[in-house]
Amino acid sequence: MTTLENKNGALVRGASRGIGRATAAALARAGAHVLVHYGRSAREAESLVADIQTKGGRANAISADLGTPNGAELLAKQVRSMVGDRLDVLVLNAGIGKAARLADYTVEDF
């Protein structure tokens, strides 16, 4: 089994439920310090962090609404405060969208 014990951190976007949750749990089992990102599912994210910590792993929950213009900047600041300037694993799992043609999207949509 691959070990991530010497890695600085693993950020999993959208880690509170579904595939993101399973991915975060697997990274924790491999020894990573997992940063559990969530947008609206605080209870589920905190539950995952508690489960990881109960099993001897390292995890923190991070809330950032990536649907807002400053959401990514807020997420980056929180990650840096927890792991410094080096993040070893990034899993881009979460997403939002609207039913529209690409030409109909605005900057705010992104």
Biopython code that builds the backbone (N, CA, C, O; Angstrom):
import numpy as np
from Bio.PDB.StructureBuilder import StructureBuilder

atoms = [
    (1, "MET", "N", (0.833, -1.179, 0.000)),
    (1, "MET", "CA", (0.000, 0.000, 0.000)),
    (1, "MET", "C", (0.881, 1.247, 0.000)),
    (1, "MET", "O", (1.880, 1.311, 0.717)),
    (2, "THR", "N", (0.508, 2.221, -0.798)),
    (2, "THR", "CA", (1.231, 3.485, -0.852)),
    (2, "THR", "C", (1.051, 4.231, 0.455)),
    (2, "THR", "O", (-0.034, 4.231, 1.037)),
    (3, "THR", "N", (2.119, 4.867, 0.915)),
    (3, "THR", "CA", (2.030, 5.652, 2.133)),
    (3, "THR", "C", (2.215, 7.127, 1.824)),
    (3, "THR", "O", (3.020, 7.502, 0.971)),
    (4, "LEU", "N", (1.476, 7.938, 2.514)),
    (4, "LEU", "CA", (1.549, 9.387, 2.339)),
    (4, "LEU", "C", (1.983, 10.067, 3.631)),
    (4, "LEU", "O", (1.779, 11.268, 3.806)),
    (5, "GLU", "N", (2.584, 9.295, 4.535)),
    (5, "GLU", "CA", (2.933, 9.817, 5.852)),
    (5, "GLU", "C", (3.925, 10.972, 5.810)),
    (5, "GLU", "O", (3.873, 11.832, 6.690)),
    (6, "ASN", "N", (4.807, 11.033, 4.851)),
    (6, "ASN", "CA", (5.787, 12.105, 4.782)),
    (6, "ASN", "C", (5.327, 13.260, 3.894)),
    (6, "ASN", "O", (6.099, 14.179, 3.621)),
    (7, "LYS", "N", (4.101, 13.217, 3.452)),
    (7, "LYS", "CA", (3.568, 14.282, 2.611)),
    (7, "LYS", "C", (3.003, 15.387, 3.504)),
    (7, "LYS", "O", (2.579, 15.141, 4.633)),
    (8, "ASN", "N", (3.007, 16.609, 2.968)),
    (8, "ASN", "CA", (2.628, 17.766, 3.755)),
    (8, "ASN", "C", (1.124, 17.922, 3.950)),
    (8, "ASN", "O", (0.694, 18.363, 5.016)),
    (9, "GLY", "N", (0.332, 17.582, 2.978)),
    (9, "GLY", "CA", (-1.107, 17.724, 3.124)),
    (9, "GLY", "C", (-1.825, 17.294, 1.873)),
    (9, "GLY", "O", (-1.259, 17.284, 0.780)),
    (10, "ALA", "N", (-3.110, 16.930, 2.052)),
    (10, "ALA", "CA", (-3.948, 16.515, 0.931)),
    (10, "ALA", "C", (-5.275, 17.253, 1.042)),
    (10, "ALA", "O", (-6.049, 17.009, 1.967)),
    (11, "LEU", "N", (-5.538, 18.150, 0.104)),
    (11, "LEU", "CA", (-6.796, 18.884, 0.072)),
    (11, "LEU", "C", (-7.747, 18.165, -0.866)),
    (11, "LEU", "O", (-7.416, 17.901, -2.022)),
    (12, "VAL", "N", (-8.930, 17.851, -0.361)),
    (12, "VAL", "CA", (-9.964, 17.223, -1.183)),
    (12, "VAL", "C", (-11.150, 18.177, -1.225)),
    (12, "VAL", "O", (-11.843, 18.370, -0.226)),
    (13, "ARG", "N", (-11.377, 18.774, -2.398)),
    (13, "ARG", "CA", (-12.546, 19.644, -2.560)),
    (13, "ARG", "C", (-13.794, 18.794, -2.571)),
    (13, "ARG", "O", (-13.818, 17.720, -3.172)),
    (14, "GLY", "N", (-14.831, 19.270, -1.908)),
    (14, "GLY", "CA", (-16.100, 18.545, -1.883)),
    (14, "GLY", "C", (-15.989, 17.215, -1.172)),
    (14, "GLY", "O", (-16.515, 16.207, -1.643)),
    (15, "ALA", "N", (-15.305, 17.207, -0.031)),
    (15, "ALA", "CA", (-15.003, 15.950, 0.659)),
    (15, "ALA", "C", (-16.045, 15.544, 1.691)),
    (15, "ALA", "O", (-15.874, 14.518, 2.350)),
    (16, "SER", "N", (-17.098, 16.296, 1.852)),
    (16, "SER", "CA", (-18.044, 15.976, 2.915)),
    (16, "SER", "C", (-18.975, 14.819, 2.578)),
    (16, "SER", "O", (-19.525, 14.183, 3.477)),
    (17, "ARG", "N", (-19.159, 14.541, 1.279)),
    (17, "ARG", "CA", (-20.095, 13.482, 0.878)),
    (17, "ARG", "C", (-19.594, 12.738, -0.347)),
    (17, "ARG", "O", (-18.685, 13.203, -1.035)),
    (18, "GLY", "N", (-20.175, 11.609, -0.614)),
    (18, "GLY", "CA", (-19.968, 10.869, -1.848)),
    (18, "GLY", "C", (-18.533, 10.483, -2.154)),
    (18, "GLY", "O", (-17.788, 10.044, -1.278)),
    (19, "ILE", "N", (-18.160, 10.655, -3.421)),
    (19, "ILE", "CA", (-16.833, 10.263, -3.889)),
    (19, "ILE", "C", (-15.743, 11.041, -3.162)),
    (19, "ILE", "O", (-14.698, 10.480, -2.831)),
    (20, "GLY", "N", (-15.978, 12.332, -2.912)),
    (20, "GLY", "CA", (-14.987, 13.136, -2.195)),
    (20, "GLY", "C", (-14.732, 12.615, -0.791)),
    (20, "GLY", "O", (-13.589, 12.589, -0.335)),
    (21, "ARG", "N", (-15.778, 12.206, -0.109)),
    (21, "ARG", "CA", (-15.652, 11.651, 1.241)),
    (21, "ARG", "C", (-14.843, 10.359, 1.216)),
    (21, "ARG", "O", (-13.948, 10.162, 2.038)),
    (22, "ALA", "N", (-15.160, 9.491, 0.278)),
    (22, "ALA", "CA", (-14.433, 8.221, 0.159)),
    (22, "ALA", "C", (-12.963, 8.467, -0.180)),
    (22, "ALA", "O", (-12.079, 7.781, 0.334)),
    (23, "THR", "N", (-12.711, 9.439, -1.038)),
    (23, "THR", "CA", (-11.331, 9.768, -1.408)),
    (23, "THR", "C", (-10.561, 10.288, -0.207)),
    (23, "THR", "O", (-9.429, 9.871, 0.035)),
    (24, "ALA", "N", (-11.172, 11.201, 0.551)),
    (24, "ALA", "CA", (-10.525, 11.757, 1.747)),
    (24, "ALA", "C", (-10.228, 10.663, 2.767)),
    (24, "ALA", "O", (-9.154, 10.652, 3.368)),
    (25, "ALA", "N", (-11.164, 9.751, 2.964)),
    (25, "ALA", "CA", (-10.956, 8.652, 3.907)),
    (25, "ALA", "C", (-9.807, 7.750, 3.462)),
    (25, "ALA", "O", (-9.007, 7.309, 4.287)),
    (26, "ALA", "N", (-9.724, 7.475, 2.158)),
    (26, "ALA", "CA", (-8.639, 6.637, 1.635)),
    (26, "ALA", "C", (-7.284, 7.322, 1.800)),
    (26, "ALA", "O", (-6.300, 6.670, 2.150)),
    (27, "LEU", "N", (-7.227, 8.619, 1.553)),
    (27, "LEU", "CA", (-5.981, 9.364, 1.734)),
    (27, "LEU", "C", (-5.550, 9.349, 3.202)),
    (27, "LEU", "O", (-4.363, 9.234, 3.506)),
    (28, "ALA", "N", (-6.515, 9.466, 4.098)),
    (28, "ALA", "CA", (-6.207, 9.410, 5.533)),
    (28, "ALA", "C", (-5.658, 8.038, 5.915)),
    (28, "ALA", "O", (-4.703, 7.943, 6.685)),
    (29, "ARG", "N", (-6.257, 6.982, 5.382)),
    (29, "ARG", "CA", (-5.763, 5.624, 5.672)),
    (29, "ARG", "C", (-4.336, 5.427, 5.170)),
    (29, "ARG", "O", (-3.574, 4.638, 5.728)),
    (30, "ALA", "N", (-3.986, 6.156, 4.106)),
    (30, "ALA", "CA", (-2.633, 6.059, 3.549)),
    (30, "ALA", "C", (-1.641, 6.946, 4.307)),
    (30, "ALA", "O", (-0.451, 6.963, 3.992)),
    (31, "GLY", "N", (-2.136, 7.682, 5.309)),
    (31, "GLY", "CA", (-1.253, 8.470, 6.161)),
    (31, "GLY", "C", (-1.224, 9.959, 5.896)),
    (31, "GLY", "O", (-0.463, 10.679, 6.543)),
    (32, "ALA", "N", (-2.030, 10.446, 4.963)),
    (32, "ALA", "CA", (-2.020, 11.876, 4.642)),
    (32, "ALA", "C", (-2.725, 12.697, 5.712)),
    (32, "ALA", "O", (-3.656, 12.225, 6.364)),
    (33, "HIS", "N", (-2.268, 13.928, 5.880)),
    (33, "HIS", "CA", (-3.007, 14.933, 6.646)),
    (33, "HIS", "C", (-4.047, 15.474, 5.680)),
    (33, "HIS", "O", (-3.702, 16.179, 4.733)),
    (34, "VAL", "N", (-5.314, 15.153, 5.906)),
    (34, "VAL", "CA", (-6.376, 15.463, 4.958)),
    (34, "VAL", "C", (-7.089, 16.758, 5.343)),
    (34, "VAL", "O", (-7.508, 16.941, 6.486)),
    (35, "LEU", "N", (-7.215, 17.640, 4.368)),
    (35, "LEU", "CA", (-7.980, 18.865, 4.527)),
    (35, "LEU", "C", (-9.316, 18.637, 3.829)),
    (35, "LEU", "O", (-9.383, 18.548, 2.603)),
    (36, "VAL", "N", (-10.371, 18.544, 4.623)),
    (36, "VAL", "CA", (-11.705, 18.181, 4.163)),
    (36, "VAL", "C", (-12.462, 19.461, 3.794)),
    (36, "VAL", "O", (-12.980, 20.154, 4.670)),
    (37, "HIS", "N", (-12.526, 19.772, 2.488)),
    (37, "HIS", "CA", (-13.233, 20.978, 2.046)),
    (37, "HIS", "C", (-14.727, 20.691, 1.933)),
    (37, "HIS", "O", (-15.146, 19.612, 1.514)),
    (38, "TYR", "N", (-15.517, 21.699, 2.322)),
    (38, "TYR", "CA", (-16.961, 21.630, 2.116)),
    (38, "TYR", "C", (-17.487, 23.031, 1.825)),
    (38, "TYR", "O", (-16.888, 24.034, 2.213)),
    (39, "GLY", "N", (-18.609, 23.069, 1.139)),
    (39, "GLY", "CA", (-19.263, 24.345, 0.855)),
    (39, "GLY", "C", (-20.427, 24.586, 1.795)),
    (39, "GLY", "O", (-20.514, 25.643, 2.420)),
    (40, "ARG", "N", (-21.327, 23.611, 1.900)),
    (40, "ARG", "CA", (-22.522, 23.770, 2.731)),
    (40, "ARG", "C", (-22.751, 22.625, 3.706)),
    (40, "ARG", "O", (-23.656, 22.710, 4.536)),
    (41, "SER", "N", (-21.985, 21.588, 3.637)),
    (41, "SER", "CA", (-22.238, 20.383, 4.439)),
    (41, "SER", "C", (-21.295, 20.299, 5.643)),
    (41, "SER", "O", (-20.497, 19.368, 5.755)),
    (42, "ALA", "N", (-21.396, 21.271, 6.528)),
    (42, "ALA", "CA", (-20.496, 21.345, 7.688)),
    (42, "ALA", "C", (-20.587, 20.103, 8.568)),
    (42, "ALA", "O", (-19.565, 19.557, 8.983)),
    (43, "ARG", "N", (-21.797, 19.662, 8.851)),
    (43, "ARG", "CA", (-21.972, 18.516, 9.744)),
    (43, "ARG", "C", (-21.310, 17.262, 9.176)),
    (43, "ARG", "O", (-20.647, 16.521, 9.902)),
    (44, "GLU", "N", (-21.491, 17.029, 7.886)),
    (44, "GLU", "CA", (-20.896, 15.860, 7.250)),
    (44, "GLU", "C", (-19.370, 15.953, 7.242)),
    (44, "GLU", "O", (-18.684, 14.957, 7.471)),
    (45, "ALA", "N", (-18.838, 17.154, 6.978)),
    (45, "ALA", "CA", (-17.378, 17.343, 6.966)),
    (45, "ALA", "C", (-16.796, 17.109, 8.355)),
    (45, "ALA", "O", (-15.789, 16.415, 8.495)),
    (46, "GLU", "N", (-17.413, 17.674, 9.371)),
    (46, "GLU", "CA", (-16.924, 17.496, 10.746)),
    (46, "GLU", "C", (-17.027, 16.035, 11.173)),
    (46, "GLU", "O", (-16.184, 15.546, 11.924)),
    (47, "SER", "N", (-18.049, 15.345, 10.700)),
    (47, "SER", "CA", (-18.199, 13.918, 10.990)),
    (47, "SER", "C", (-17.040, 13.118, 10.393)),
    (47, "SER", "O", (-16.504, 12.219, 11.041)),
    (48, "LEU", "N", (-16.658, 13.445, 9.167)),
    (48, "LEU", "CA", (-15.539, 12.763, 8.519)),
    (48, "LEU", "C", (-14.237, 13.050, 9.257)),
    (48, "LEU", "O", (-13.444, 12.139, 9.494)),
    (49, "VAL", "N", (-14.012, 14.311, 9.621)),
    (49, "VAL", "CA", (-12.803, 14.670, 10.364)),
    (49, "VAL", "C", (-12.744, 13.883, 11.665)),
    (49, "VAL", "O", (-11.696, 13.334, 12.005)),
    (50, "ALA", "N", (-13.844, 13.821, 12.392)),
    (50, "ALA", "CA", (-13.884, 13.075, 13.653)),
    (50, "ALA", "C", (-13.593, 11.598, 13.432)),
    (50, "ALA", "O", (-12.869, 10.981, 14.214)),
    (51, "ASP", "N", (-14.154, 11.029, 12.367)),
    (51, "ASP", "CA", (-13.918, 9.618, 12.056)),
    (51, "ASP", "C", (-12.440, 9.369, 11.756)),
    (51, "ASP", "O", (-11.865, 8.396, 12.243)),
    (52, "ILE", "N", (-11.832, 10.232, 10.968)),
    (52, "ILE", "CA", (-10.402, 10.094, 10.642)),
    (52, "ILE", "C", (-9.560, 10.202, 11.901)),
    (52, "ILE", "O", (-8.651, 9.399, 12.112)),
    (53, "GLN", "N", (-9.856, 11.189, 12.740)),
    (53, "GLN", "CA", (-9.082, 11.394, 13.959)),
    (53, "GLN", "C", (-9.261, 10.246, 14.952)),
    (53, "GLN", "O", (-8.312, 9.870, 15.640)),
    (54, "THR", "N", (-10.461, 9.693, 15.029)),
    (54, "THR", "CA", (-10.724, 8.556, 15.911)),
    (54, "THR", "C", (-9.868, 7.353, 15.530)),
    (54, "THR", "O", (-9.481, 6.558, 16.385)),
    (55, "LYS", "N", (-9.579, 7.231, 14.244)),
    (55, "LYS", "CA", (-8.760, 6.122, 13.744)),
    (55, "LYS", "C", (-7.272, 6.453, 13.752)),
    (55, "LYS", "O", (-6.465, 5.708, 13.196)),
    (56, "GLY", "N", (-6.904, 7.578, 14.387)),
    (56, "GLY", "CA", (-5.497, 7.944, 14.509)),
    (56, "GLY", "C", (-4.959, 8.802, 13.389)),
    (56, "GLY", "O", (-3.759, 9.071, 13.338)),
    (57, "GLY", "N", (-5.818, 9.234, 12.497)),
    (57, "GLY", "CA", (-5.384, 10.052, 11.364)),
    (57, "GLY", "C", (-5.397, 11.534, 11.672)),
    (57, "GLY", "O", (-5.828, 11.969, 12.740)),
    (58, "ARG", "N", (-4.910, 12.300, 10.701)),
    (58, "ARG", "CA", (-4.878, 13.759, 10.823)),
    (58, "ARG", "C", (-5.816, 14.361, 9.791)),
    (58, "ARG", "O", (-5.738, 14.040, 8.605)),
    (59, "ALA", "N", (-6.713, 15.247, 10.253)),
    (59, "ALA", "CA", (-7.670, 15.879, 9.345)),
    (59, "ALA", "C", (-8.181, 17.182, 9.938)),
    (59, "ALA", "O", (-8.266, 17.349, 11.155)),
    (60, "ASN", "N", (-8.518, 18.099, 9.038)),
    (60, "ASN", "CA", (-9.154, 19.363, 9.395)),
    (60, "ASN", "C", (-10.233, 19.645, 8.372)),
    (60, "ASN", "O", (-10.102, 19.281, 7.203)),
    (61, "ALA", "N", (-11.299, 20.294, 8.810)),
    (61, "ALA", "CA", (-12.357, 20.722, 7.898)),
    (61, "ALA", "C", (-12.096, 22.159, 7.476)),
    (61, "ALA", "O", (-11.646, 22.981, 8.275)),
    (62, "ILE", "N", (-12.383, 22.453, 6.212)),
    (62, "ILE", "CA", (-12.214, 23.800, 5.671)),
    (62, "ILE", "C", (-13.478, 24.178, 4.908)),
    (62, "ILE", "O", (-13.893, 23.480, 3.983)),
    (63, "SER", "N", (-14.080, 25.290, 5.307)),
    (63, "SER", "CA", (-15.263, 25.784, 4.619)),
    (63, "SER", "C", (-14.887, 26.913, 3.678)),
    (63, "SER", "O", (-14.230, 27.871, 4.084)),
    (64, "ALA", "N", (-15.298, 26.805, 2.427)),
    (64, "ALA", "CA", (-15.120, 27.877, 1.460)),
    (64, "ALA", "C", (-16.148, 27.692, 0.348)),
    (64, "ALA", "O", (-16.240, 26.624, -0.257)),
    (65, "ASP", "N", (-16.909, 28.732, 0.092)),
    (65, "ASP", "CA", (-17.890, 28.693, -0.983)),
    (65, "ASP", "C", (-17.182, 29.063, -2.279)),
    (65, "ASP", "O", (-16.927, 30.237, -2.545)),
    (66, "LEU", "N", (-16.873, 28.069, -3.067)),
    (66, "LEU", "CA", (-16.125, 28.303, -4.298)),
    (66, "LEU", "C", (-16.999, 28.869, -5.414)),
    (66, "LEU", "O", (-16.524, 29.097, -6.526)),
    (67, "GLY", "N", (-18.256, 29.091, -5.119)),
    (67, "GLY", "CA", (-19.151, 29.728, -6.071)),
    (67, "GLY", "C", (-19.144, 31.246, -5.948)),
    (67, "GLY", "O", (-19.883, 31.925, -6.660)),
    (68, "THR", "N", (-18.313, 31.790, -5.047)),
    (68, "THR", "CA", (-18.207, 33.233, -4.881)),
    (68, "THR", "C", (-16.873, 33.709, -5.457)),
    (68, "THR", "O", (-15.930, 32.924, -5.552)),
    (69, "PRO", "N", (-16.783, 34.974, -5.840)),
    (69, "PRO", "CA", (-15.545, 35.475, -6.437)),
    (69, "PRO", "C", (-14.307, 35.315, -5.553)),
    (69, "PRO", "O", (-13.216, 35.094, -6.080)),
    (70, "ASN", "N", (-14.437, 35.419, -4.237)),
    (70, "ASN", "CA", (-13.261, 35.303, -3.360)),
    (70, "ASN", "C", (-13.142, 33.938, -2.691)),
    (70, "ASN", "O", (-12.306, 33.755, -1.806)),
    (71, "GLY", "N", (-13.966, 32.979, -3.101)),
    (71, "GLY", "CA", (-13.961, 31.666, -2.472)),
    (71, "GLY", "C", (-12.641, 30.930, -2.585)),
    (71, "GLY", "O", (-12.174, 30.347, -1.606)),
    (72, "ALA", "N", (-12.031, 30.945, -3.763)),
    (72, "ALA", "CA", (-10.753, 30.245, -3.960)),
    (72, "ALA", "C", (-9.647, 30.887, -3.133)),
    (72, "ALA", "O", (-8.799, 30.190, -2.576)),
    (73, "GLU", "N", (-9.656, 32.213, -3.053)),
    (73, "GLU", "CA", (-8.649, 32.913, -2.247)),
    (73, "GLU", "C", (-8.800, 32.566, -0.766)),
    (73, "GLU", "O", (-7.806, 32.347, -0.074)),
    (74, "LEU", "N", (-10.024, 32.517, -0.290)),
    (74, "LEU", "CA", (-10.278, 32.132, 1.104)),
    (74, "LEU", "C", (-9.804, 30.709, 1.365)),
    (74, "LEU", "O", (-9.181, 30.438, 2.392)),
    (75, "LEU", "N", (-10.094, 29.807, 0.448)),
    (75, "LEU", "CA", (-9.652, 28.421, 0.590)),
    (75, "LEU", "C", (-8.128, 28.346, 0.647)),
    (75, "LEU", "O", (-7.574, 27.650, 1.497)),
    (76, "ALA", "N", (-7.452, 29.053, -0.247)),
    (76, "ALA", "CA", (-5.984, 29.035, -0.273)),
    (76, "ALA", "C", (-5.398, 29.559, 1.034)),
    (76, "ALA", "O", (-4.424, 29.001, 1.540)),
    (77, "LYS", "N", (-5.971, 30.612, 1.581)),
    (77, "LYS", "CA", (-5.474, 31.165, 2.847)),
    (77, "LYS", "C", (-5.627, 30.153, 3.984)),
    (77, "LYS", "O", (-4.729, 30.000, 4.813)),
    (78, "GLN", "N", (-6.756, 29.472, 4.017)),
    (78, "GLN", "CA", (-6.980, 28.473, 5.067)),
    (78, "GLN", "C", (-6.015, 27.298, 4.929)),
    (78, "GLN", "O", (-5.477, 26.803, 5.919)),
    (79, "VAL", "N", (-5.807, 26.861, 3.694)),
    (79, "VAL", "CA", (-4.879, 25.743, 3.463)),
    (79, "VAL", "C", (-3.481, 26.136, 3.925)),
    (79, "VAL", "O", (-2.818, 25.366, 4.621)),
    (80, "ARG", "N", (-3.029, 27.324, 3.543)),
    (80, "ARG", "CA", (-1.692, 27.781, 3.952)),
    (80, "ARG", "C", (-1.563, 27.859, 5.463)),
    (80, "ARG", "O", (-0.503, 27.551, 6.007)),
    (81, "SER", "N", (-2.614, 28.261, 6.145)),
    (81, "SER", "CA", (-2.543, 28.358, 7.607)),
    (81, "SER", "C", (-2.400, 26.987, 8.258)),
    (81, "SER", "O", (-1.922, 26.881, 9.388)),
    (82, "MET", "N", (-2.810, 25.942, 7.552)),
    (82, "MET", "CA", (-2.746, 24.587, 8.106)),
    (82, "MET", "C", (-1.512, 23.809, 7.677)),
    (82, "MET", "O", (-0.972, 23.027, 8.459)),
    (83, "VAL", "N", (-1.053, 24.014, 6.431)),
    (83, "VAL", "CA", (0.070, 23.205, 5.930)),
    (83, "VAL", "C", (1.229, 24.027, 5.398)),
    (83, "VAL", "O", (2.211, 23.460, 4.917)),
    (84, "GLY", "N", (1.142, 25.349, 5.473)),
    (84, "GLY", "CA", (2.222, 26.182, 4.958)),
    (84, "GLY", "C", (2.122, 26.366, 3.458)),
    (84, "GLY", "O", (1.035, 26.296, 2.886)),
    (85, "ASP", "N", (3.257, 26.602, 2.825)),
    (85, "ASP", "CA", (3.279, 26.913, 1.398)),
    (85, "ASP", "C", (3.353, 25.694, 0.490)),
    (85, "ASP", "O", (3.454, 25.842, -0.728)),
    (86, "ARG", "N", (3.305, 24.507, 1.048)),
    (86, "ARG", "CA", (3.423, 23.305, 0.221)),
    (86, "ARG", "C", (2.249, 22.360, 0.470)),
    (86, "ARG", "O", (2.006, 21.914, 1.591)),
    (87, "LEU", "N", (1.542, 22.075, -0.598)),
    (87, "LEU", "CA", (0.445, 21.111, -0.574)),
    (87, "LEU", "C", (0.833, 19.990, -1.529)),
    (87, "LEU", "O", (1.091, 20.247, -2.705)),
    (88, "ASP", "N", (0.877, 18.758, -1.048)),
    (88, "ASP", "CA", (1.354, 17.652, -1.874)),
    (88, "ASP", "C", (0.279, 16.971, -2.709)),
    (88, "ASP", "O", (0.578, 16.428, -3.772)),
    (89, "VAL", "N", (-0.969, 16.991, -2.244)),
    (89, "VAL", "CA", (-2.037, 16.307, -2.969)),
    (89, "VAL", "C", (-3.229, 17.250, -3.087)),
    (89, "VAL", "O", (-3.653, 17.855, -2.103)),
    (90, "LEU", "N", (-3.760, 17.370, -4.293)),
    (90, "LEU", "CA", (-4.953, 18.178, -4.533)),
    (90, "LEU", "C", (-5.943, 17.347, -5.334)),
    (90, "LEU", "O", (-5.636, 16.895, -6.437)),
    (91, "VAL", "N", (-7.133, 17.148, -4.775)),
    (91, "VAL", "CA", (-8.190, 16.410, -5.459)),
    (91, "VAL", "C", (-9.319, 17.395, -5.737)),
    (91, "VAL", "O", (-9.954, 17.900, -4.812)),
    (92, "LEU", "N", (-9.563, 17.664, -7.015)),
    (92, "LEU", "CA", (-10.610, 18.598, -7.426)),
    (92, "LEU", "C", (-11.879, 17.808, -7.708)),
    (92, "LEU", "O", (-12.089, 17.314, -8.816)),
    (93, "ASN", "N", (-12.709, 17.700, -6.699)),
    (93, "ASN", "CA", (-13.883, 16.852, -6.774)),
    (93, "ASN", "C", (-15.185, 17.633, -6.884)),
    (93, "ASN", "O", (-16.101, 17.189, -7.577)),
    (94, "ALA", "N", (-15.295, 18.771, -6.229)),
    (94, "ALA", "CA", (-16.565, 19.485, -6.138)),
    (94, "ALA", "C", (-16.847, 20.293, -7.385)),
    (94, "ALA", "O", (-15.932, 20.656, -8.124)),
    (95, "GLY", "N", (-18.118, 20.573, -7.616)),
    (95, "GLY", "CA", (-18.472, 21.408, -8.740)),
    (95, "GLY", "C", (-19.861, 21.981, -8.594)),
    (95, "GLY", "O", (-20.706, 21.427, -7.891)),
    (96, "ILE", "N", (-20.086, 23.079, -9.254)),
    (96, "ILE", "CA", (-21.409, 23.691, -9.326)),
    (96, "ILE", "C", (-21.654, 24.035, -10.780)),
    (96, "ILE", "O", (-20.718, 24.086, -11.578)),
    (97, "GLY", "N", (-22.866, 24.264, -11.114)),
    (97, "GLY", "CA", (-23.134, 24.619, -12.491)),
    (97, "GLY", "C", (-24.548, 25.123, -12.672)),
    (97, "GLY", "O", (-25.368, 25.076, -11.756)),
    (98, "LYS", "N", (-24.815, 25.604, -13.868)),
    (98, "LYS", "CA", (-26.174, 26.013, -14.210)),
    (98, "LYS", "C", (-26.432, 25.546, -15.632)),
    (98, "LYS", "O", (-25.508, 25.376, -16.428)),
    (99, "ALA", "N", (-27.692, 25.346, -15.927)),
    (99, "ALA", "CA", (-28.057, 24.886, -17.257)),
    (99, "ALA", "C", (-28.060, 26.067, -18.209)),
    (99, "ALA", "O", (-29.027, 26.827, -18.262)),
    (100, "ALA", "N", (-26.979, 26.222, -18.962)),
    (100, "ALA", "CA", (-26.876, 27.317, -19.923)),
    (100, "ALA", "C", (-25.796, 26.983, -20.943)),
    (100, "ALA", "O", (-24.932, 26.141, -20.701)),
    (101, "ARG", "N", (-25.861, 27.654, -22.081)),
    (101, "ARG", "CA", (-24.789, 27.531, -23.056)),
    (101, "ARG", "C", (-23.572, 28.266, -22.512)),
    (101, "ARG", "O", (-23.726, 29.228, -21.759)),
    (102, "LEU", "N", (-22.382, 27.842, -22.869)),
    (102, "LEU", "CA", (-21.157, 28.482, -22.409)),
    (102, "LEU", "C", (-21.176, 29.983, -22.706)),
    (102, "LEU", "O", (-20.720, 30.779, -21.886)),
    (103, "ALA", "N", (-21.687, 30.367, -23.844)),
    (103, "ALA", "CA", (-21.739, 31.776, -24.229)),
    (103, "ALA", "C", (-22.635, 32.598, -23.303)),
    (103, "ALA", "O", (-22.508, 33.822, -23.251)),
    (104, "ASP", "N", (-23.539, 31.940, -22.572)),
    (104, "ASP", "CA", (-24.467, 32.641, -21.681)),
    (104, "ASP", "C", (-23.927, 32.814, -20.260)),
    (104, "ASP", "O", (-24.565, 33.466, -19.434)),
    (105, "TYR", "N", (-22.762, 32.239, -19.970)),
    (105, "TYR", "CA", (-22.181, 32.371, -18.642)),
    (105, "TYR", "C", (-21.576, 33.763, -18.463)),
    (105, "TYR", "O", (-21.132, 34.389, -19.426)),
    (106, "THR", "N", (-21.567, 34.228, -17.234)),
    (106, "THR", "CA", (-20.942, 35.506, -16.896)),
    (106, "THR", "C", (-19.713, 35.227, -16.036)),
    (106, "THR", "O", (-19.497, 34.094, -15.607)),
    (107, "VAL", "N", (-18.920, 36.246, -15.786)),
    (107, "VAL", "CA", (-17.756, 36.104, -14.916)),
    (107, "VAL", "C", (-18.204, 35.659, -13.517)),
    (107, "VAL", "O", (-17.539, 34.842, -12.882)),
    (108, "GLU", "N", (-19.311, 36.188, -13.050)),
    (108, "GLU", "CA", (-19.828, 35.827, -11.729)),
    (108, "GLU", "C", (-20.182, 34.336, -11.654)),
    (108, "GLU", "O", (-20.044, 33.715, -10.600)),
    (109, "ASP", "N", (-20.639, 33.764, -12.776)),
    (109, "ASP", "CA", (-20.971, 32.334, -12.806)),
    (109, "ASP", "C", (-19.755, 31.486, -12.522)),
    (109, "ASP", "O", (-19.853, 30.444, -11.874)),
    (110, "PHE", "N", (-18.591, 31.936, -13.010)),
    (110, "PHE", "CA", (-17.366, 31.189, -12.797)),
    (110, "PHE", "C", (-16.797, 31.469, -11.440)),
    (110, "PHE", "O", (-15.754, 30.920, -11.083)),
]
sb = StructureBuilder()
sb.init_structure("model")
sb.init_model(0)
sb.init_chain("A")
sb.init_seg("    ")
for serial, (resi, resn, name, xyz) in enumerate(atoms, 1):
    if name == "N":
        sb.init_residue(resn, " ", resi, " ")
    sb.init_atom(name, np.array(xyz, "f"), 0.0, 1.0, " ", f" {name:<3s}", serial, name[0])
structure = sb.get_structure()
